Amino acid sequence: MGRTALPKLRALRWWIIGLVMLGAIVNYLTRSAMGVAAPTVLKDLGVSVKEYSWITSAFQLGIMLQPACGYVLDTLGLRTGFAVFAAAWSLIAMAHGLAANWQGLAALRGLLGLAEGSAQPAGMKAVATWFPASERGFAGGVFNIGASIGSVLAPPLVVWAVLTWSWRAAFVLTGVLGLLWVALWLIFYRAPDRHPALSAEERQRIAAGQEAHLASAGGARPSIPSILGQRWFWGIALPRFLADPTWGTLSFWVPLYLTQTRGFDLKQIALFAWMPFVAADLGCLFGPAVAHLFQKRGVSLINARRMAFTLGAALMTGMMFVGRVHSPYAAIALLCLGGFAHQTLSVTVITMASDLFRRDEVATVAGLAGMMGNLGVLLFSLLIGGLVTRIGYDPFFVALGVLDIGGAVLLWTLVKDPAAPEVVRS
């Protein structure tokens, strides 16, 4: 008797991006645990604010190696590469529970950053591989919701673990969740040309909706020097350099800000620190929706993305007033606006890697752009750690409110619309 064919799953591509999103949730839950546990960790280990800035900076140094992650993903393939990185970050997270001083935490954060830097290149590679151009914006938005959900879950889950057991147990818990996701990934993920549950109709729809000039180059490895020589790359990377400090501030510094400046205790942080990330979830969908609306009105794909980014940058100006309002709840509302605006523009510029580069380059491009974004986070975090005791948080919130305006200018200047006549990548 012949082997029974596996049933085909309708809209499999959305199930796949859901699985990738689940991985992003675990990724950002793991990385956000430190920010939530920071008040307890600093007190327990006797860590100063300046030393804490070095701990967060070590993470940023590690995650700046995203290009290496992207290159590995483009070379080994998404299924194997992402599983290796996810298993690594899970085990490293669990090892945080063994740290006895800030130096140990800094070393572990650096290793964690290196492994977790794989998430965004992996997500964009999945989007580029599984979705036609018309759906990539929303697929990228769905994937990036994982970052927000993970950050939303971190405050209540980590605080619960701290109050029930200890801050060390909180890190072990996030690592266990990561290993469970690795098992799911290896069981359910396959590339489109190998997935037994993908119907012929959906496979054709995916292939027909992808740009022919962005097809893989027959097994050729991505050339990093070639990518770095293209102005389109810098048109994505430099806006990320200016934009990503917002996310780093929300993840690593806002819990300390609420504690030190607004007088919140650990339970109040659990009640309120997740709210900007819920707003960020909405921004993940708002950015693609805005771009889609412009496209329906006849605007080209790249111009629609640039318009969505610019709108997000305009909304980000509300962050300038976080430190100036008297009410802590008004400050939280402005932080929510910042989370919403940031993801509106961030998901837009991240998705552009799949609009402008070949599918076998996307993870490498996303990794290189992510390196620039995390360099911005690193420098901004070091500035906060070195200056906040002297000048307070207010100047940093003002800076976050204006940096993305510069990012919008760079995006319009450096990225030319491929749909326009006589456009050459240079």
C-alpha positions as CSV (number, residue, x, y, z in Angstrom):
1,M,0.0,0.0,0.0
2,G,1.2,3.5,-0.8
3,R,2.0,6.0,1.9
4,T,-0.9,8.4,2.7
5,A,-0.2,12.0,1.8
6,L,-0.2,14.5,4.6
7,P,-3.2,16.9,4.6
8,K,-2.5,20.4,3.2
9,L,-2.9,23.2,5.7
10,R,-4.8,26.3,4.4
11,A,-2.8,29.6,4.6
12,L,0.2,27.8,5.9
13,R,2.4,30.8,5.4
14,W,0.5,32.6,8.2
15,W,0.9,29.6,10.5
16,I,4.6,29.7,9.7
17,I,4.9,33.4,10.6
18,G,3.0,32.7,13.7
19,L,5.6,30.1,14.7
20,V,8.3,32.7,14.0
21,M,6.4,35.3,16.1
22,L,6.3,32.8,19.0
23,G,10.0,32.5,18.8
24,A,10.3,36.3,18.9
25,I,8.1,36.4,21.9
26,V,10.4,34.0,23.8
27,N,13.4,35.9,22.5
28,Y,12.2,39.3,23.8
29,L,10.8,37.9,27.0
30,T,14.3,36.5,27.7
31,R,16.2,39.7,26.9
32,S,13.6,41.9,28.7
33,A,13.9,39.9,32.0
34,M,17.0,41.9,33.0
35,G,15.3,45.2,32.7
36,V,12.4,44.1,34.9
37,A,14.6,42.3,37.5
38,A,17.1,45.2,37.5
39,P,16.0,46.9,40.7
40,T,16.2,43.6,42.6
41,V,19.4,42.4,40.9
42,L,21.2,45.8,41.6
43,K,20.2,45.7,45.2
44,D,21.1,42.0,45.7
45,L,24.5,42.1,44.0
46,G,25.4,45.7,45.0
47,V,25.6,46.9,41.4
48,S,25.7,50.6,40.7
49,V,23.7,52.4,37.9
50,K,27.0,52.9,36.0
51,E,27.9,49.2,36.3
52,Y,24.4,48.4,35.1
53,S,25.0,50.5,32.0
54,W,28.0,48.3,31.3
55,I,25.9,45.2,31.7
56,T,23.3,46.4,29.2
57,S,26.2,47.6,26.9
58,A,27.7,44.1,27.0
59,F,24.4,42.8,25.6
60,Q,24.4,45.4,22.9
61,L,28.0,44.5,22.0
62,G,27.0,40.9,21.6
63,I,23.9,41.6,19.6
64,M,25.9,43.9,17.3
65,L,27.3,40.7,15.8
66,Q,23.9,40.2,14.1
67,P,25.7,40.2,10.7
68,A,27.4,36.9,11.7
69,C,24.0,35.5,12.7
70,G,22.5,36.6,9.4
71,Y,25.3,35.1,7.4
72,V,25.0,31.8,9.2
73,L,21.2,31.7,8.6
74,D,21.7,32.5,4.9
75,T,24.4,29.8,4.7
76,L,23.0,26.9,6.9
77,G,19.4,27.6,6.2
78,L,16.7,29.0,8.4
79,R,15.5,25.8,10.1
80,T,18.9,24.6,11.4
81,G,20.5,27.9,12.0
82,F,17.6,29.4,14.0
83,A,17.3,26.2,16.1
84,V,21.0,26.4,17.1
85,F,20.8,30.1,18.0
86,A,17.6,29.6,20.0
87,A,18.9,26.7,22.0
88,A,22.0,28.7,22.8
89,W,20.2,31.8,24.0
90,S,17.9,29.6,26.2
91,L,20.9,27.9,27.9
92,I,22.7,31.2,28.4
93,A,19.6,32.8,29.9
94,M,19.4,29.9,32.4
95,A,23.0,30.5,33.3
96,H,22.2,34.1,34.4
97,G,20.9,32.4,37.6
98,L,24.5,31.5,38.5
99,A,25.9,35.0,38.3
100,A,27.5,36.3,41.5
101,N,28.6,39.8,40.4
102,W,28.2,42.4,37.7
103,Q,31.1,41.1,35.7
104,G,29.5,37.7,35.4
105,L,26.3,39.2,34.4
106,A,28.0,41.4,31.8
107,A,29.8,38.3,30.2
108,L,26.5,36.4,30.1
109,R,24.6,39.4,28.6
110,G,27.2,39.6,25.9
111,L,26.8,35.9,25.0
112,L,23.0,36.3,25.2
113,G,23.1,39.3,22.8
114,L,25.2,37.3,20.3
115,A,22.7,34.4,20.2
116,E,19.5,36.5,20.4
117,G,20.7,38.7,17.5
118,S,19.5,35.9,15.2
119,A,15.8,36.6,15.8
120,Q,15.4,39.6,13.5
121,P,17.4,38.2,10.5
122,A,15.6,34.9,10.9
123,G,12.2,36.6,10.9
124,M,13.0,38.7,7.9
125,K,14.3,35.7,6.0
126,A,11.0,33.9,6.8
127,V,9.0,36.8,5.6
128,A,11.1,37.1,2.3
129,T,10.8,33.3,1.7
130,W,7.2,32.7,2.6
131,F,5.3,35.8,1.4
132,P,4.5,37.6,-1.8
133,A,5.5,41.3,-1.9
134,S,2.0,42.5,-1.3
135,E,1.8,40.7,2.1
136,R,5.4,41.2,3.4
137,G,4.5,44.4,5.3
138,F,1.8,42.7,7.3
139,A,3.8,39.5,7.8
140,G,6.7,41.6,9.1
141,G,4.3,43.4,11.4
142,V,3.0,40.1,12.7
143,F,6.5,38.8,13.3
144,N,7.5,42.1,15.1
145,I,4.5,41.8,17.4
146,G,6.4,39.0,19.0
147,A,9.0,41.6,20.3
148,S,6.2,43.6,21.9
149,I,4.4,40.6,23.3
150,G,7.6,39.2,24.8
151,S,8.2,42.6,26.4
152,V,4.6,42.8,27.6
153,L,4.9,39.4,29.3
154,A,8.2,40.1,30.9
155,P,7.1,42.5,33.7
156,P,4.3,40.3,35.2
157,L,6.1,37.0,34.6
158,V,9.5,38.1,35.9
159,V,8.0,40.0,38.9
160,W,5.9,36.9,39.8
161,A,9.0,34.7,39.6
162,V,11.0,37.1,41.7
163,L,8.3,37.4,44.4
164,T,7.6,33.7,44.4
165,W,11.2,32.4,44.2
166,S,14.0,34.7,43.2
167,W,15.4,36.8,40.4
168,R,17.6,33.8,39.5
169,A,14.6,31.6,39.0
170,A,13.1,34.2,36.6
171,F,16.0,33.7,34.2
172,V,15.8,29.9,34.4
173,L,12.1,30.1,33.6
174,T,12.7,32.1,30.4
175,G,15.4,29.7,29.3
176,V,13.1,26.7,29.7
177,L,10.4,28.4,27.6
178,G,13.1,28.9,24.9
179,L,14.0,25.2,24.8
180,L,10.3,24.3,24.4
181,W,10.1,26.6,21.4
182,V,13.1,25.0,19.8
183,A,11.3,21.6,19.9
184,L,8.3,23.1,18.2
185,W,10.4,24.8,15.6
186,L,12.2,21.6,14.6
187,I,9.0,19.6,14.5
188,F,6.9,22.1,12.4
189,Y,9.2,24.2,10.2
190,R,10.4,23.4,6.7
191,A,11.2,25.6,3.7
192,P,8.4,26.1,1.3
193,D,9.8,23.8,-1.3
194,R,10.0,21.0,1.3
195,H,7.0,21.6,3.5
196,P,4.6,18.6,3.1
197,A,1.6,20.7,4.3
198,L,2.0,23.4,1.7
199,S,-0.6,23.2,-1.1
200,A,0.4,23.7,-4.7
201,E,-2.0,26.6,-5.0
202,E,-0.4,28.5,-2.0
203,R,3.1,27.6,-3.3
204,Q,2.2,29.2,-6.6
205,R,0.7,32.2,-5.0
206,I,3.9,32.8,-3.0
207,A,6.1,32.4,-6.1
208,A,4.0,34.6,-8.3
209,G,4.0,37.4,-5.8
210,Q,7.7,37.7,-5.4
211,E,9.9,39.9,-7.5
212,A,11.9,38.0,-10.1
213,H,15.0,40.3,-9.6
214,L,15.1,39.4,-5.9
215,A,15.3,35.6,-6.4
216,S,18.2,33.7,-4.9
217,A,21.4,33.7,-6.9
218,G,21.7,29.9,-7.4
219,G,23.4,29.1,-4.1
220,A,25.8,32.0,-4.1
221,R,26.8,33.2,-0.7
222,P,25.9,36.8,0.2
223,S,28.7,39.3,-0.3
224,I,29.0,41.6,2.7
225,P,31.4,44.1,1.0
226,S,28.9,44.3,-1.9
227,I,26.0,44.9,0.5
228,L,28.0,47.6,2.4
229,G,28.7,49.4,-0.9
230,Q,25.1,50.0,-1.7
231,R,23.4,53.2,-0.7
232,W,20.1,51.3,-0.3
233,F,21.6,49.4,2.6
234,W,22.7,52.6,4.4
235,G,19.3,54.1,3.8
236,I,17.9,51.2,6.0
237,A,20.8,51.0,8.4
238,L,21.2,54.7,9.4
239,P,17.6,55.2,10.3
240,R,17.8,52.1,12.5
241,F,20.8,53.5,14.2
242,L,18.8,56.6,15.1
243,A,15.5,54.7,15.9
244,D,16.5,51.7,17.9
245,P,17.7,53.5,21.1
246,T,13.9,54.0,21.8
247,W,13.4,50.3,22.1
248,G,16.5,49.8,24.2
249,T,15.4,52.6,26.6
250,L,11.9,51.1,26.9
251,S,13.3,47.6,27.6
252,F,16.3,48.3,29.8
253,W,15.9,51.8,31.4
254,V,12.2,52.5,31.9
255,P,11.8,50.2,34.9
256,L,14.7,52.0,36.6
257,Y,13.3,55.4,35.5
258,L,9.9,54.5,37.1
259,T,11.6,53.3,40.3
260,Q,14.2,56.1,40.7
261,T,12.3,59.1,39.3
262,R,8.6,58.3,39.6
263,G,8.8,56.3,42.9
264,F,7.3,53.0,41.6
265,D,7.8,49.8,43.6
266,L,8.2,46.3,42.0
267,K,4.4,45.6,42.0
268,Q,3.7,49.0,40.3
269,I,6.3,48.2,37.6
270,A,4.5,44.9,37.0
271,L,1.2,46.8,36.6
272,F,2.5,49.5,34.3
273,A,5.8,48.7,32.6
274,W,4.2,46.5,30.0
275,M,1.8,49.1,28.7
276,P,4.2,50.7,26.1
277,F,4.7,47.3,24.6
278,V,1.0,46.7,24.1
279,A,0.9,50.1,22.3
280,A,3.9,48.9,20.3
281,D,1.9,45.8,19.2
282,L,-0.6,48.2,17.6
283,G,2.2,50.0,15.9
284,C,3.4,46.8,14.3
285,L,0.1,46.6,12.5
286,F,-0.5,50.3,12.0
287,G,2.7,50.8,10.0
288,P,1.9,48.2,7.4
289,A,-1.7,49.3,7.3
290,V,-0.6,52.9,6.5
291,A,1.7,51.7,3.8
292,H,-1.0,49.5,2.3
293,L,-3.4,52.5,2.3
294,F,-1.0,54.6,0.4
295,Q,-0.4,51.8,-2.1
296,K,-4.1,51.5,-2.7
297,R,-4.0,55.2,-3.7
298,G,-1.4,54.5,-6.3
299,V,1.8,55.1,-4.3
300,S,4.7,52.8,-5.1
301,L,5.7,50.2,-2.4
302,I,8.9,51.9,-1.4
303,N,7.4,55.4,-1.2
304,A,4.5,54.0,0.8
305,R,6.9,52.5,3.3
306,R,8.8,55.8,3.5
307,M,5.5,57.7,4.2
308,A,4.6,55.3,7.0
309,F,8.1,55.7,8.5
310,T,7.7,59.5,8.4
311,L,4.3,59.4,10.1
312,G,5.9,57.3,12.9
313,A,8.7,59.8,13.2
314,A,6.2,62.6,13.6
315,L,4.4,60.7,16.4
316,M,7.7,60.0,18.2
317,T,8.0,63.7,19.0
318,G,5.6,63.1,21.9
319,M,8.5,61.3,23.7
320,M,10.1,64.8,24.3
321,F,7.6,65.5,27.1
322,V,7.9,62.2,29.1
323,G,10.1,63.8,31.7
324,R,8.3,67.1,31.8
325,V,4.8,66.0,32.8
326,H,3.9,66.0,36.5
327,S,1.7,63.0,36.5
328,P,3.4,59.6,36.4
329,Y,0.4,58.3,34.5
330,A,0.7,61.0,31.9
331,A,4.4,59.9,31.5
332,I,3.3,56.3,31.0
333,A,0.8,57.5,28.4
334,L,3.6,59.3,26.5
335,L,5.8,56.2,26.8
336,C,2.9,54.2,25.2
337,L,2.8,56.7,22.4
338,G,6.5,56.3,22.0
339,G,6.2,52.5,21.8
340,F,3.4,52.8,19.2
341,A,5.3,55.3,17.1
342,H,8.6,53.4,17.3
343,Q,7.1,50.1,16.0
344,T,5.1,52.0,13.3
345,L,8.4,53.2,11.8
346,S,10.6,50.3,12.9
347,V,8.6,47.5,11.3
348,T,8.5,49.6,8.2
349,V,12.2,50.1,7.7
350,I,13.0,46.5,8.8
351,T,10.7,45.1,6.2
352,M,12.4,47.1,3.5
353,A,15.3,44.7,3.5
354,S,13.0,42.1,1.8
355,D,11.8,44.8,-0.7
356,L,15.3,45.8,-1.9
357,F,17.6,42.7,-1.6
358,R,17.7,39.2,-2.9
359,R,16.2,36.5,-0.8
360,D,19.5,34.8,-0.1
361,E,20.9,38.2,1.1
362,V,17.9,39.2,3.3
363,A,19.1,37.7,6.6
364,T,22.6,39.1,6.1
365,V,21.2,42.6,5.3
366,A,18.9,42.5,8.3
367,G,21.8,41.4,10.5
368,L,24.0,44.3,9.3
369,A,21.2,46.8,9.7
370,G,20.5,45.3,13.1
371,M,24.2,45.8,14.0
372,M,23.8,49.5,13.3
373,G,20.6,49.7,15.3
374,N,22.2,48.1,18.3
375,L,25.2,50.3,18.0
376,G,22.8,53.2,18.5
377,V,21.3,51.4,21.5
378,L,24.8,50.8,22.9
379,L,26.0,54.4,22.6
380,F,22.7,55.7,24.0
381,S,22.8,53.3,26.9
382,L,26.3,54.3,27.8
383,L,25.3,58.0,27.7
384,I,22.4,57.3,30.1
385,G,24.6,55.3,32.5
386,G,27.3,57.9,32.5
387,L,25.1,61.1,32.7
388,V,21.8,60.2,34.2
389,T,22.9,60.8,37.8
390,R,24.0,64.3,36.9
391,I,21.4,65.5,34.3
392,G,18.5,63.1,34.9
393,Y,16.4,61.3,32.3
394,D,14.7,64.3,30.7
395,P,17.4,65.1,28.0
396,F,17.4,61.5,26.8
397,F,13.6,61.5,26.3
398,V,14.0,64.8,24.3
399,A,16.7,63.2,22.2
400,L,14.5,60.1,21.5
401,G,11.7,62.5,20.3
402,V,13.8,64.1,17.6
403,L,16.3,61.3,16.4
404,D,13.7,59.7,14.1
405,I,13.1,62.9,12.2
406,G,16.7,62.6,11.1
407,G,16.0,59.0,10.2
408,A,13.2,60.0,8.0
409,V,15.4,62.5,6.1
410,L,18.0,59.8,5.5
411,L,15.5,57.3,4.4
412,W,14.1,59.6,1.7
413,T,17.6,60.7,0.7
414,L,19.4,57.4,0.4
415,V,16.8,54.9,-0.7
416,K,15.6,55.5,-4.2
417,D,12.3,54.0,-5.5
418,P,13.2,50.9,-7.7
419,A,9.9,51.5,-9.5
420,A,11.2,54.9,-10.8
421,P,12.9,54.9,-14.2
422,E,16.6,54.7,-14.4
423,V,17.2,53.9,-10.8
424,V,20.6,52.2,-10.1
425,R,21.6,50.6,-6.9
426,S,24.9,52.2,-5.9
